Amino acid sequence: MFIALCLLVLLKATSPQKTFRVLNAAYSLQVAHQIEREDYGPLKRVSIVLSVVFVLITAFLFLQTQFNFRVGT
């Protein structure tokens, strides 16, 4: 979780305007479509960092789920 937080802080420090728009896109479909039209690219820094953060947080969620719902122990 600390690594994911550090990556988000790094992203916010390097491109604060774009980070704010990407976070708003989680709540507004119109903003998401606008970002997709303007500058979508799977190999851009924002896309890569957000993908890494997603993978780390998802792995942490699965780990916590495994610990909380152990079957047969």
DSSP file (Angstrom, degrees, kcal/mol; ACC not computed):
  #  RESIDUE AA STRUCTURE BP1 BP2  ACC     N-H-->O    O-->H-N    N-H-->O    O-->H-N    TCO  KAPPA ALPHA  PHI   PSI    X-CA   Y-CA   Z-CA
    1    1 A M     >        0   0    0      0, 0.0     4,-2.4     0, 0.0     5,-0.2   0.000 360.0 360.0 360.0 -36.7    0.0    0.0    0.0
    2    2 A F  H  >  +     0   0    0      1,-0.2     4,-2.5     2,-0.2     5,-0.2   0.898 360.0  50.8 -64.0 -39.5    2.9    2.3    0.8
    3    3 A I  H  > S+     0   0    0      2,-0.2     4,-2.3     1,-0.2    -1,-0.2   0.913 110.2  49.6 -64.2 -42.4    4.3    1.8   -2.7
    4    4 A A  H  > S+     0   0    0      1,-0.2     4,-2.1     2,-0.2    -2,-0.2   0.909 111.6  48.8 -63.4 -41.5    0.9    2.6   -4.3
    5    5 A L  H  X S+     0   0    0     -4,-2.4     4,-2.3     1,-0.2    -2,-0.2   0.910 110.3  51.1 -64.1 -41.8    0.7    5.7   -2.2
    6    6 A C  H  X S+     0   0    0     -4,-2.5     4,-2.4     1,-0.2    -2,-0.2   0.890 109.3  51.0 -62.8 -39.6    4.2    6.8   -3.2
    7    7 A L  H  X S+     0   0    0     -4,-2.3     4,-2.3     2,-0.2    -1,-0.2   0.896 110.3  48.9 -65.6 -39.7    3.4    6.3   -6.9
    8    8 A L  H  X S+     0   0    0     -4,-2.1     4,-2.4     2,-0.2    -2,-0.2   0.896 111.6  49.0 -66.6 -38.8    0.2    8.4   -6.6
    9    9 A V  H  X S+     0   0    0     -4,-2.3     4,-2.2     2,-0.2    -2,-0.2   0.908 111.2  50.3 -65.8 -40.9    2.2   11.2   -4.9
   10   10 A L  H  X S+     0   0    0     -4,-2.4     4,-2.0     2,-0.2     5,-0.2   0.913 111.6  48.2 -61.7 -43.2    4.9   11.0   -7.5
   11   11 A L  H  X S+     0   0    0     -4,-2.3     4,-2.3     1,-0.2     8,-0.2   0.901 111.5  49.6 -64.4 -41.4    2.2   11.3  -10.2
   12   12 A K  H  < S+     0   0    0     -4,-2.4    -1,-0.2     1,-0.2    -2,-0.2   0.864 111.9  49.1 -65.7 -36.2    0.5   14.2   -8.5
   13   13 A A  H  < S+     0   0    0     -4,-2.2    -2,-0.2     1,-0.2    -1,-0.2   0.858 115.0  42.7 -72.8 -35.4    3.9   16.0   -8.1
   14   14 A T  H  < S+     0   0    0     -4,-2.0    -2,-0.2     1,-0.2    -1,-0.2   0.860 135.3   9.1 -83.4 -36.0    4.9   15.6  -11.8
   15   15 A S     X  +     0   0    0     -4,-2.3     4,-1.9    -5,-0.2    -1,-0.2  -0.585  66.7 167.1-144.5  79.5    1.6   16.3  -13.5
   16   16 A P  H  > S+     0   0    0      0, 0.0     4,-2.1     0, 0.0     5,-0.2   0.863  76.3  53.0 -66.3 -37.3   -1.0   17.7  -11.0
   17   17 A Q  H  > S+     0   0    0      1,-0.2     4,-1.7     2,-0.2     5,-0.1   0.928 112.5  43.6 -65.8 -44.7   -3.6   18.9  -13.6
   18   18 A K  H  > S+     0   0    0      1,-0.2     4,-2.3     2,-0.2    -1,-0.2   0.871 111.5  54.6 -69.0 -36.4   -3.8   15.6  -15.4
   19   19 A T  H  X S+     0   0    0     -4,-1.9     4,-2.4    -8,-0.2    -1,-0.2   0.914 107.2  50.7 -63.1 -42.8   -3.9   13.6  -12.1
   20   20 A F  H  X S+     0   0    0     -4,-2.1     4,-2.0     1,-0.2    -1,-0.2   0.905 111.2  48.4 -61.6 -41.9   -6.9   15.7  -11.0
   21   21 A R  H  X S+     0   0    0     -4,-1.7     4,-1.5     2,-0.2    -1,-0.2   0.884 110.5  50.8 -66.8 -38.5   -8.7   15.1  -14.3
   22   22 A V  H  X S+     0   0    0     -4,-2.3     4,-0.6     2,-0.2    -2,-0.2   0.906 111.1  48.2 -67.0 -40.4   -8.0   11.3  -14.1
   23   23 A L  H >< S+     0   0    0     -4,-2.4     3,-0.7     1,-0.2     4,-0.3   0.863 110.3  52.0 -67.9 -34.6   -9.4   11.1  -10.6
   24   24 A N  H >X S+     0   0    0     -4,-2.0     3,-1.5     1,-0.2     4,-1.5   0.808  98.3  66.9 -67.8 -28.8  -12.5   13.1  -11.6
   25   25 A A  H 3< S+     0   0    0     -4,-1.5     7,-0.3     1,-0.3    -1,-0.2   0.754  88.0  66.8 -64.7 -23.2  -13.0   10.6  -14.4
   26   26 A A  T << S+     0   0    0     -3,-0.7    -1,-0.3    -4,-0.6    -2,-0.2   0.776 113.2  31.2 -66.4 -24.4  -13.7    8.0  -11.8
   27   27 A Y  T <4 S+     0   0    0     -3,-1.5     2,-0.5    -4,-0.3    -2,-0.2   0.591 118.9  53.4-108.5 -15.6  -16.9    9.9  -11.0
   28   28 A S     X  -     0   0    0     -4,-1.5     4,-1.8     1,-0.1    -1,-0.2  -0.960  54.6-165.4-130.3 117.2  -17.8   11.5  -14.3
   29   29 A L  H  > S+     0   0    0     -2,-0.5     4,-2.3     1,-0.2     5,-0.2   0.831  93.3  58.7 -67.1 -31.8  -18.3    9.5  -17.5
   30   30 A Q  H  > S+     0   0    0      2,-0.2     4,-2.0     1,-0.2    -1,-0.2   0.908 106.3  47.2 -64.4 -41.9  -18.2   12.8  -19.5
   31   31 A V  H  > S+     0   0    0      2,-0.2     4,-2.5     1,-0.2    -1,-0.2   0.888 110.2  53.9 -66.1 -38.8  -14.7   13.6  -18.1
   32   32 A A  H  X S+     0   0    0     -4,-1.8     4,-2.2    -7,-0.3    -2,-0.2   0.915 109.5  47.0 -61.9 -43.3  -13.5   10.1  -18.9
   33   33 A H  H  X S+     0   0    0     -4,-2.3     4,-2.2     2,-0.2    -1,-0.2   0.880 110.9  52.6 -66.0 -37.2  -14.6   10.3  -22.5
   34   34 A Q  H  X S+     0   0    0     -4,-2.0     4,-2.3     2,-0.2    -2,-0.2   0.918 110.0  47.5 -65.0 -43.0  -13.0   13.7  -22.8
   35   35 A I  H  X S+     0   0    0     -4,-2.5     4,-2.0     1,-0.2    -2,-0.2   0.911 111.1  52.3 -63.3 -41.5   -9.6   12.4  -21.5
   36   36 A E  H  X S+     0   0    0     -4,-2.2     4,-0.7     1,-0.2    -2,-0.2   0.892 112.2  45.3 -63.0 -39.6   -9.9    9.4  -23.9
   37   37 A R  H  < S+     0   0    0     -4,-2.2    -1,-0.2     2,-0.1    -2,-0.2   0.901 117.0  44.4 -68.8 -41.2  -10.5   11.7  -26.9
   38   38 A E  H  < S-     0   0    0     -4,-2.3    -2,-0.2     1,-0.2    -3,-0.2   0.974 132.4  -8.5 -74.7 -57.0   -7.7   14.1  -26.0
   39   39 A D  H  < S+     0   0    0     -4,-2.0     2,-0.5    -5,-0.2    -1,-0.2  -0.424  70.1 159.8-149.2  67.2   -4.7   12.1  -25.0
   40   40 A Y     <  +     0   0    0     -4,-0.7    -4,-0.1    -3,-0.2    -5,-0.0  -0.771  11.4 148.4 -89.9 134.1   -5.2    8.4  -24.6
   41   41 A G    >   -     0   0    0     -2,-0.5     3,-1.5     3,-0.1     6,-0.3  -0.796  40.5-148.9-164.3 121.9   -2.1    6.3  -24.8
   42   42 A P  T 3  S+     0   0    0      0, 0.0    -1,-0.1     0, 0.0    -2,-0.0   0.694 100.3  51.5 -67.6 -16.2   -1.3    3.0  -23.0
   43   43 A L  T 3  S+     0   0    0      4,-0.1     2,-0.2     5,-0.0     3,-0.0   0.227  83.0 113.1-106.1  14.8    2.4    3.8  -22.9
   44   44 A K  S <> S-     0   0    0     -3,-1.5     4,-2.3     1,-0.1     5,-0.2  -0.513  78.7-112.7 -82.1 157.7    2.2    7.3  -21.4
   45   45 A R  H  > S+     0   0    0      1,-0.2     4,-2.6     2,-0.2     5,-0.2   0.881 114.8  51.0 -59.6 -42.9    3.5    7.8  -17.9
   46   46 A V  H  > S+     0   0    0      1,-0.2     4,-2.4     2,-0.2    -1,-0.2   0.920 111.5  48.1 -62.8 -43.7    0.1    8.5  -16.3
   47   47 A S  H  > S+     0   0    0     -6,-0.3     4,-1.9     2,-0.2    -1,-0.2   0.904 113.1  47.5 -63.8 -41.9   -1.4    5.3  -17.8
   48   48 A I  H  X S+     0   0    0     -4,-2.3     4,-2.3     2,-0.2    -2,-0.2   0.932 113.5  46.6 -66.6 -46.2    1.6    3.2  -16.7
   49   49 A V  H  X S+     0   0    0     -4,-2.6     4,-2.5     1,-0.2    -2,-0.2   0.919 113.4  48.5 -64.7 -43.2    1.6    4.5  -13.1
   50   50 A L  H  X S+     0   0    0     -4,-2.4     4,-2.2    -5,-0.2    -1,-0.2   0.860 110.7  51.7 -66.5 -33.7   -2.2    4.1  -12.7
   51   51 A S  H  X S+     0   0    0     -4,-1.9     4,-2.3    -5,-0.2    -1,-0.2   0.909 110.5  48.0 -66.7 -41.6   -2.0    0.6  -14.1
   52   52 A V  H  X S+     0   0    0     -4,-2.3     4,-2.5     2,-0.2    -2,-0.2   0.915 111.6  50.0 -64.6 -42.7    0.8   -0.3  -11.6
   53   53 A V  H  X S+     0   0    0     -4,-2.5     4,-2.6     1,-0.2     5,-0.3   0.911 110.1  51.2 -62.0 -42.2   -1.2    1.2   -8.7
   54   54 A F  H  X S+     0   0    0     -4,-2.2     4,-2.4     1,-0.2    -2,-0.2   0.924 110.9  47.6 -60.5 -45.1   -4.3   -0.7   -9.8
   55   55 A V  H  X S+     0   0    0     -4,-2.3     4,-2.3     2,-0.2    -2,-0.2   0.917 113.4  48.0 -64.3 -43.2   -2.4   -4.0   -9.8
   56   56 A L  H  X S+     0   0    0     -4,-2.5     4,-2.1     2,-0.2    -2,-0.2   0.918 114.2  45.0 -64.4 -44.1   -0.8   -3.3   -6.4
   57   57 A I  H  X S+     0   0    0     -4,-2.6     4,-2.3     2,-0.2    -1,-0.2   0.884 113.1  50.9 -69.7 -37.1   -4.1   -2.4   -4.8
   58   58 A T  H  X S+     0   0    0     -4,-2.4     4,-2.3    -5,-0.3    -2,-0.2   0.908 110.3  49.6 -65.3 -41.3   -5.9   -5.4   -6.3
   59   59 A A  H  X S+     0   0    0     -4,-2.3     4,-2.2     2,-0.2    -2,-0.2   0.905 111.0  49.9 -62.8 -41.1   -3.2   -7.7   -5.1
   60   60 A F  H  X S+     0   0    0     -4,-2.1     4,-2.5     2,-0.2    -2,-0.2   0.893 109.2  52.2 -64.1 -40.0   -3.5   -6.2   -1.6
   61   61 A L  H  X S+     0   0    0     -4,-2.3     4,-2.3     1,-0.2    -2,-0.2   0.921 110.4  47.4 -62.0 -44.7   -7.3   -6.7   -1.7
   62   62 A F  H  X S+     0   0    0     -4,-2.3     4,-2.2     2,-0.2    -2,-0.2   0.886 111.3  51.6 -64.5 -38.5   -6.9  -10.3   -2.7
   63   63 A L  H  X S+     0   0    0     -4,-2.2     4,-2.0     2,-0.2    -2,-0.2   0.931 111.9  45.6 -63.3 -46.2   -4.4  -10.9    0.1
   64   64 A Q  H  X S+     0   0    0     -4,-2.5     4,-2.2     1,-0.2    -2,-0.2   0.880 111.8  52.4 -65.6 -37.7   -6.6   -9.3    2.7
   65   65 A T  H  X S+     0   0    0     -4,-2.3     4,-2.0     1,-0.2    -1,-0.2   0.903 108.6  50.9 -64.1 -40.3   -9.6  -11.3    1.4
   66   66 A Q  H  < S+     0   0    0     -4,-2.2    -2,-0.2     1,-0.2    -1,-0.2   0.907 112.3  46.1 -63.8 -42.4   -7.6  -14.5    1.7
   67   67 A F  H >< S+     0   0    0     -4,-2.0     3,-0.5     1,-0.2    -1,-0.2   0.861 116.0  45.4 -68.9 -35.8   -6.6  -13.7    5.3
   68   68 A N  H 3< S+     0   0    0     -4,-2.2    -2,-0.2     1,-0.2    -1,-0.2   0.777 119.0  38.6 -80.8 -27.0  -10.1  -12.7    6.3
   69   69 A F  T 3< S+     0   0    0     -4,-2.0    -1,-0.2    -5,-0.2     2,-0.2  -0.342  73.6 164.5-123.1  52.1  -12.0  -15.6    4.7
   70   70 A R    <   -     0   0    0     -3,-0.5     2,-0.5     2,-0.0     3,-0.2  -0.496  23.1-152.0 -69.6 136.4   -9.8  -18.7    5.3
   71   71 A V  S    S+     0   0    0     -2,-0.2    -2,-0.1     1,-0.2    -1,-0.0  -0.937  70.1   9.6-113.6 130.1  -11.7  -21.9    4.7
   72   72 A G              0   0    0     -2,-0.5    -1,-0.2     1,-0.0    -2,-0.0   0.633 360.0 360.0  84.3  14.0  -10.7  -25.1    6.4
   73   73 A T              0   0    0     -3,-0.2    -2,-0.1     0, 0.0    -1,-0.0   0.416 360.0 360.0-114.6 360.0   -8.2  -23.7    9.0
